[in-house]
Amino acid sequence: MVRSMTGYGHAEAVRNDIKVTAEIKSVNNRYLDVNVRMPRSLNAFESQVRSLLKEFADRGKIDCYISIEDTGENRVKVIYDHAAAGQYLEALRQISEEFSVPLNVDASALSSYPDVLTLEQKEEDAEELMELITEAVNAAGEQFAASREKEGEFLKEDILAKLDILQDELSFISSRAPELVAAYRAGLMAKVKELLDDRTIDEGRILQEVTIYADRVSIDEEIVRLRSHIDAVREAFDAKGSIGKKLDFLAQEMNRESNTILSKTDDIDTGSHAIELKTVVEKIREQVQNIE
């Protein structure tokens, strides 16, 4: 299955009034680069989340955002310290008696003293929380992988269509090659006759010039190699796993051959097809940059 390096996934997991949300997105990158962003309270789970994400991609810059929300109403409990309140009150009575001042204290004032009333927040079980995070990340990861596969198929079909265009352009250029040599020979003969008038023409010299020209403009090897690269790209699409780096290499080689073909072409008609050949190869190079 061909996969693009760009994708997106989003999912939520809820259990016991705790909701974990996971969002995954990625863009092109030469290697696998995973970034996890989550609340500091979840930092202990970062390495486990990274391991989960690596199951869904081999290449690309992946950003994963994880958030946690407490939807419960009784997550915080007020703790009353009776002993602390009693000691404060006894101390205040002693102050009142010792300095003969009135004891003006009520429950509201007493509760404001340190440690009389404290808030206790329920702590989540680490194992249960990791299970919730795993559920959210895996669900988002499945969406993420599916979106990459869907876009990958679009890229595959587009590149295969462009390979067909390359085949057609190569067929035309290849068929024109013998005609160009024949036309050059005929033109050379005509020019020599014009210059020499009725004098004898050295056929051997003419043949030598034509041979030199044919060797200079010969693109047989480039055409053979380019066709070989086209076949290799088609075969790569049938392989399993990450094929982006291989396709990138093949696209560079195709570009090299198309440049050589264009540089050796001095016929206007053939040149236009050589330009189209190079243009299509450039488009393929751009497309393979998106494939994992």
C-alpha positions in Angstrom: 0.0 0.0 0.0 1.4 3.4 -1.1 1.2 6.0 1.7 1.6 9.7 1.6 3.7 11.5 4.2 0.9 14.0 4.9 -2.1 12.9 7.0 -4.4 13.7 9.9 -6.2 11.8 12.6 -8.4 12.8 15.7 -10.0 10.7 18.4 -11.3 10.9 22.0 -11.4 8.3 24.7 -13.6 8.7 27.8 -13.7 6.7 31.0 -14.7 7.5 34.6 -15.3 11.2 33.9 -11.8 11.5 32.3 -11.6 12.5 28.6 -8.4 12.2 26.6 -8.2 13.8 23.2 -5.4 12.9 20.6 -4.8 14.8 17.4 -2.1 13.6 14.9 -0.9 15.4 11.8 2.2 15.1 9.6 4.1 16.7 6.7 7.0 15.6 4.5 10.3 14.9 6.0 13.4 12.9 4.9 13.3 10.8 8.1 10.9 10.0 10.9 10.6 12.9 13.3 8.0 12.5 16.1 7.0 15.4 18.3 4.6 14.9 21.2 2.9 17.8 23.0 0.9 17.1 26.1 0.2 18.6 29.6 3.2 18.5 32.0 1.2 16.1 34.2 1.3 13.5 31.4 5.1 13.8 30.6 5.7 10.4 32.2 3.9 8.8 29.3 5.7 10.6 26.4 8.1 7.7 25.5 5.2 5.3 25.4 3.2 7.6 23.2 6.2 7.9 20.8 6.4 4.1 20.6 2.7 4.0 19.7 3.1 6.6 16.9 6.0 4.8 15.3 3.6 2.0 14.5 1.7 4.2 12.1 4.6 5.8 10.0 8.1 5.2 8.8 8.9 8.7 7.5 7.5 12.2 7.9 7.4 14.9 10.5 4.6 13.9 12.9 3.1 16.1 15.5 0.8 14.6 18.2 -1.2 16.7 20.5 -2.8 15.1 23.6 -5.1 16.9 26.1 -6.9 15.6 29.2 -10.2 16.9 30.6 -11.8 16.0 33.9 -15.6 16.0 33.4 -16.5 14.8 36.9 -18.2 17.0 39.6 -16.6 15.4 42.7 -13.0 15.3 41.7 -12.0 17.7 44.6 -12.6 17.0 48.3 -12.4 19.5 51.2 -10.5 18.1 54.2 -11.2 19.6 57.7 -8.4 19.2 60.2 -10.1 19.1 63.6 -6.9 19.0 65.6 -5.4 22.0 63.9 -8.6 24.1 64.4 -8.6 23.1 68.1 -5.0 24.2 68.6 -5.6 27.5 66.9 -8.7 28.1 69.1 -6.9 27.2 72.3 -4.0 29.5 71.4 -6.4 32.4 70.7 -8.1 31.8 74.2 -4.8 32.0 75.9 -4.0 35.2 74.1 -7.4 36.6 75.1 -6.9 35.7 78.8 -3.2 36.8 79.0 -3.8 40.2 77.4 -7.4 40.8 78.6 -8.7 41.2 75.1 -12.0 39.9 73.8 -12.0 36.7 71.9 -13.6 37.7 68.6 -13.4 34.6 66.4 -16.0 32.8 64.3 -16.0 29.7 62.2 -15.3 31.6 59.0 -12.2 33.3 60.5 -10.9 30.0 62.1 -11.3 28.1 58.8 -9.0 30.7 57.1 -6.0 29.6 59.2 -3.4 27.4 57.5 -4.2 23.7 57.2 -7.6 24.0 58.9 -9.3 23.4 55.5 -7.4 21.9 52.6 -8.4 20.7 49.1 -7.6 17.2 48.1 -7.8 16.3 44.4 -8.3 12.7 43.4 -5.2 11.3 41.7 -5.7 9.2 38.6 -4.4 5.7 38.4 -1.3 5.8 36.1 -2.1 2.5 34.5 -5.7 3.3 33.8 -4.7 6.7 32.4 -2.1 5.1 30.1 -4.8 2.8 28.8 -7.0 5.8 28.0 -4.2 7.6 26.3 -3.4 4.4 24.3 -7.0 4.1 23.2 -7.2 7.7 22.0 -3.8 7.6 20.2 -4.5 4.3 18.5 -7.9 5.5 17.3 -6.4 8.7 16.0 -3.5 6.8 14.5 -5.9 4.6 12.5 -7.6 7.6 11.0 -4.2 9.1 10.4 -2.9 6.0 8.6 -6.1 5.7 6.6 -5.8 9.3 5.4 -2.1 8.7 4.3 -3.1 5.6 2.4 -5.9 7.4 0.7 -3.7 10.3 -0.5 -1.0 7.8 -1.3 -3.3 6.0 -3.8 -4.1 9.4 -5.5 -0.3 10.0 -5.8 0.2 6.5 -7.2 -2.5 6.9 -9.9 -1.2 10.4 -10.8 2.4 9.2 -11.2 1.4 6.1 -13.2 -0.6 8.3 -15.6 2.5 10.5 -16.0 4.6 7.4 -16.7 2.3 6.6 -19.6 2.9 10.1 -21.0 6.7 9.5 -20.7 6.4 6.3 -22.6 4.5 8.0 -25.4 7.0 10.8 -25.6 9.9 8.3 -25.7 8.3 6.4 -28.5 8.0 9.5 -30.6 11.6 10.6 -29.9 12.9 7.1 -30.5 11.1 6.9 -33.8 12.4 10.2 -35.0 16.1 9.5 -34.3 16.8 7.6 -37.6 15.0 10.3 -39.5 17.2 13.0 -38.0 20.4 11.3 -39.1 19.0 10.7 -42.6 17.9 14.3 -42.8 21.4 15.5 -41.7 23.1 13.3 -44.3 20.8 14.7 -47.0 21.4 18.3 -45.9 25.1 17.8 -45.8 25.2 16.3 -49.3 23.2 19.1 -50.6 25.4 21.7 -49.0 28.6 20.0 -50.3 27.3 19.7 -53.8 26.4 23.4 -53.7 29.9 24.3 -52.6 31.7 22.0 -54.9 29.5 22.6 -57.9 30.2 19.8 -60.4 33.4 18.5 -58.8 33.6 15.0 -57.3 32.2 14.5 -53.8 34.2 12.4 -51.4 31.6 9.9 -50.2 33.9 8.6 -47.5 34.3 12.1 -46.0 30.5 12.5 -46.0 30.0 9.2 -44.3 32.6 10.1 -41.7 30.8 13.4 -40.9 27.4 11.7 -40.7 28.9 9.0 -38.4 30.3 11.7 -36.1 26.9 13.5 -36.1 25.0 10.3 -35.4 27.2 9.5 -32.5 26.9 13.0 -31.1 23.1 13.0 -31.2 22.6 9.4 -30.3 20.1 9.0 -27.4 19.7 5.2 -27.6 21.4 4.6 -24.3 19.4 7.3 -22.5 16.1 6.0 -23.9 16.9 2.5 -22.8 17.9 3.7 -19.3 14.9 5.9 -19.0 12.5 3.1 -19.9 14.3 0.9 -17.4 13.7 3.5 -14.7 10.0 3.8 -15.7 9.6 0.0 -15.3 11.4 0.2 -11.9 9.0 2.8 -10.7 6.0 0.7 -11.7 7.5 -2.3 -9.9 8.2 -0.2 -6.8 4.5 0.5 -6.4 3.9 -3.2 -6.0 6.4 -3.5 -3.2 5.5 -3.5 0.5 6.8 -1.0 3.0 8.3 2.4 2.6 9.2 3.1 -1.1 9.6 6.9 -1.0 13.4 7.0 -0.9 13.7 4.5 -3.8 11.2 6.5 -5.9 13.1 9.7 -5.1 16.4 8.1 -6.4 14.7 6.8 -9.5 13.1 10.2 -10.2 16.6 11.8 -10.0 18.0 9.3 -12.5 15.0 9.9 -14.8 15.7 13.6 -14.6 19.4 13.0 -15.5 18.4 11.0 -18.6 15.8 13.5 -19.7 18.3 16.4 -19.4 20.7 14.5 -21.6 18.1 13.7 -24.2 17.0 17.3 -24.4 20.7 18.5 -24.7 21.3 16.2 -27.7 18.1 17.2 -29.5 18.5 19.9 -32.2 15.3 19.2 -34.1 12.4 21.6 -33.3 9.7 19.0 -33.5 11.7 16.4 -31.4 12.8 19.2 -29.1 9.3 20.1 -28.1 8.7 16.4 -27.1 11.9 16.3 -25.2 10.9 19.5 -23.3 7.5 17.8 -22.5 9.5 14.7 -21.4 11.6 16.8 -19.0 8.5 18.7 -17.7 6.7 15.5 -16.8 9.7 14.0 -15.1 9.9 17.2 -13.0 6.3 16.8 -12.0 7.0 13.2 -11.0 10.0 14.3 -8.9 7.7 16.7 -7.0 5.1 14.0 -6.4 7.4 11.3 -5.1 8.6 13.8 -2.4 5.2 13.2 -0.8 5.4 9.4 -0.7 6.6 7.7 2.5 
